[in-house]
Amino acid sequence: MRLPSWISLHLAALRALLVLTVALGIAYPLVMVGVGRLPGLSGKAGGSLITRDGTVVGSALIGQHFTDANGDPIPRYFQSRPSAGGDGYDPLTTGASNLGPESVVDTPGSPSLLTRVCARSLAVGRLEGVDGGRPYCTADGVGAVLSVYRADGLTGAVTRAVSVNQACPATPFTTTFEGTAVECANPGQDYTGGLVTPVRGTAPDRPAVPADAVTASGSGLDPQISVAYAELQAPRVARERGMRPADVLALIEEHTTGRALGFMGEPGVDVLALNLALDDRA
């Protein structure tokens, strides 16, 4: 007796479901787990974890912060770049901040990308004893941005200028703009009617603080920093550890990797490996 066609179709679908479940849901994962246990692959499959005295201290693939319980940098260690992954280097929430070059005006509870860069640069400058100033940043570490009102909308004489990222009673970063006195921003007031105008200021074209010290990577997990950022931190680390600066610079060179495939990207310094090498020296 032949089964009705609709029953035959459902039985065929059920058989396909069972075969695919066994093949892709059970056999394939088990094969991949087995491959991951092969010599030479087991460490990478397990997260490339690094241990010291039987304790996991980090991963060769994921960066981490070297800060104390209050979140302040530990002076004897090299510091990593900022991270937008969760609370910082969280592999479960990896990603970027999604803030772009037009993010220059702060909103309540959410600093703009420009202000974040300015604040980070100021903090790094203080830590390393260098000028943390950058173009389009105020001396107090926020974006130097004005909301400019003109007599004829986008043209004409300036009738009003507000430093939108400096809330009153702060003193604006510049006293005048095209002959008009600059005001501080009153919290809660809407300044979107003005023309957003970033002001470059007098900061040097090449700031002392490198770009990777103030910006997060796309993944938020990069374990490396630029050679320039490592060399900026070298005097502090040498001083805190009682080492010769030349010895610290030599360790930086030892832990610097070249460009990918010899031509892509820039050389980078593995922060965790470098800090572990310093601890081993100690």
Residue pairs with C-beta under 8 A, 6 or more apart in sequence:
3 11
35 41
36 42
36 44
36 45
36 46
37 45
43 49
47 59
47 61
47 62
48 59
48 60
48 61
49 56
49 58
49 59
49 60
50 56
50 57
50 58
50 59
50 60
50 272
50 273
50 276
51 57
52 276
57 272
57 276
58 64
58 272
59 223
59 272
60 223
60 270
60 272
60 273
61 221
61 223
62 89
62 91
62 221
62 223
63 80
63 81
63 83
63 89
63 221
63 222
63 223
63 224
63 271
63 272
64 80
64 88
64 89
64 223
64 272
65 71
65 79
65 80
65 83
65 88
65 89
66 73
66 74
66 77
66 78
66 79
66 80
66 271
66 275
67 73
67 74
68 74
73 79
73 127
75 127
75 236
75 237
75 240
76 237
76 240
76 241
76 278
77 237
77 275
77 278
78 225
78 230
78 233
78 237
78 269
78 271
78 274
78 275
78 278
79 127
79 225
79 233
79 271
80 89
80 223
80 225
80 271
81 212
81 213
81 215
81 216
81 217
81 222
81 225
81 229
82 88
82 116
82 120
82 213
82 214
82 215
82 216
83 89
83 90
83 216
83 217
83 220
83 221
84 95
84 96
84 97
84 216
84 220
85 91
85 93
85 94
85 95
85 216
85 219
85 220
85 221
86 92
86 93
86 220
88 220
89 220
89 221
90 220
91 221
93 220
94 219
94 220
94 221
95 219
95 220
96 216
96 217
96 218
96 219
96 220
97 113
97 116
97 216
99 112
99 113
99 116
100 113
101 113
103 112
103 113
103 114
104 112
104 113
104 114
104 136
104 143
104 145
104 196
104 198
105 112
105 143
105 145
105 147
105 164
105 165
105 196
106 112
106 115
106 142
106 143
106 164
106 165
108 187
111 119
111 142
112 143
112 165
114 136
114 137
114 143
114 145
114 198
115 141
115 142
115 143
115 165
116 214
117 134
117 137
117 214
117 215
118 134
118 136
118 137
118 138
118 141
118 142
118 143
118 144
119 141
119 142
120 213
120 214
121 132
121 133
121 134
121 137
121 141
121 207
121 209
121 213
121 214
122 132
122 133
122 137
122 140
122 141
123 132
123 141
124 132
124 209
124 213
124 214
124 232
125 131
125 132
125 133
125 208
125 209
126 132
127 236
128 209
128 232
128 233
128 235
128 236
129 235
129 236
130 208
130 209
130 232
131 204
131 207
131 208
132 141
132 207
132 208
132 209
133 139
133 201
133 203
133 204
133 207
134 203
134 207
134 209
134 214
135 200
135 201
135 203
135 205
135 207
136 143
136 144
136 145
136 198
136 199
136 200
136 201
136 203
137 143
137 144
137 201
137 203
138 144
138 163
138 165
138 166
138 173
138 201
139 173
140 166
140 170
140 173
142 165
142 166
143 165
143 198
144 163
144 165
144 173
144 174
144 198
144 199
144 200
144 201
145 163
145 164
145 165
145 196
145 197
145 198
145 199
146 161
146 162
146 163
146 164
146 177
146 182
146 194
146 196
146 197
146 198
146 199
147 161
147 162
147 164
147 191
147 192
147 193
147 194
147 195
147 196
147 197
148 158
148 160
148 161
148 177
148 194
148 195
148 197
149 158
149 159
149 160
149 161
149 193
149 194
149 195
150 156
150 157
150 158
150 159
150 195
151 157
151 158
151 159
154 195
157 178
158 177
158 178
158 179
158 180
159 180
160 180
160 183
160 194
161 176
161 177
161 178
161 180
161 181
161 182
161 183
161 194
162 182
162 183
162 184
162 185
162 191
162 194
163 170
163 172
163 173
163 174
163 182
163 183
163 184
163 185
164 185
164 191
164 196
165 185
166 172
166 173
166 184
166 185
167 184
167 185
167 186
167 187
168 184
168 185
168 186
168 187
169 184
170 184
171 184
172 182
172 183
172 184
173 182
173 199
173 201
174 182
174 199
175 181
175 182
176 182
177 197
177 199
185 191
208 232
209 232
210 226
210 228
210 229
210 232
211 226
212 225
212 226
212 229
213 225
213 229
213 232
223 270
223 271
223 272
224 257
224 268
224 269
224 270
224 271
225 268
225 269
225 271
226 266
226 267
226 268
226 269
227 252
227 256
227 266
227 267
227 268
227 269
229 269
230 252
230 256
230 269
230 274
231 249
231 252
234 245
234 248
234 249
234 252
235 245
237 243
237 248
237 278
238 244
238 245
238 247
238 248
241 248
241 278
241 281
241 282
243 281
247 281
248 278
251 274
251 277
251 278
251 281
252 269
252 274
254 277
255 269
255 270
255 273
255 274
255 277
256 267
256 268
256 269
257 267
257 268
257 269
257 270
258 267
259 265
259 266
259 267
